Amino acid sequence: MTGRVHLIGGGPGPLDLLTLRAWRLLTAADVVVMDRLGPTDIRGELRPDAEVIDVGKRPGHHPVPQDEINALLVDRAREGKQVVRLKGGDPFVFGRGGEEVTACLAAGIPVDVIPGVTSAVAVPQAAGIPVTHRGVATAVHIVHGQTTVTESTLAALRDPEVTTVILMGVSAIPRIVADALRAGVDVDRPVAIVERGHHLDQRTTRTTLGRAVLDAGRTGIRNPAVIVVGDVARAELLLPAHEMTGDTVR
């Protein structure tokens, strides 16, 4: 008997941001293959006999290569088990979910995808930043921070009506800023860096493109963090400064 693989988006971390479908599948799973980010507190809600496998990646440290993760999902499902692949955010937003779906289908394993609350939207929201706002931003450009800054990203950074959201980009801030400034992006373009969104120790550093490297170093920005570039990131767009708890505002 063949089991099934469920790719679940766990959102930015809090358990109550999981969907009901995700919760139902997690609490019934035989095997849970977990990332480092997302709702890691779910361990206490799983079946006592569930197998929990940690495959979490850290910057510069990937202990379980993606092809081994793919093989793990397939092997456990072939044993007739219900397998959950739990990811932070959404499986199809820089989560390599497409690769895992392809691997399962190639092996004849049934697979489905349960969407999650993506950090590209949820983490800025936790800091009072809407990624779109009438009269301010009409489009969103989402970028993986470890990739090359493309012409489309530079165009988004220059466009005053586009919000650029950079995921996994803390270590790349100097490179991204340098490329943007060389391409003529306004040095005063607002920037917000939101660390550990939706957690008790959440912190937001608000700065500008021209000062982003200096301020990121001064405040000791660390992963996980989401970087927002655009007019929606300016201080007091929605909230008065005295209500911006956890903010460092320049």
Protein Blocks (a to p, Z undefined) as FASTA:
>chain_A
ZZddddddebjoiaklpcfklmmmmmmpfbdcddfbdjfklmmmmcfklccddfbdcehi
afbafklmmmmmmmmmmnopacddddehjfkgonommmmmmmmmmnopacdddddddfkl
mmmmmnopafbdehiagcdcdddfkbccdfklmmmmmpmkbccddehklmmmmmmmmmmm
mnopafklccdddehehiakbccddddfklmmmmmmmnopacdddddedjklpghklbcf
klmghiacZZ
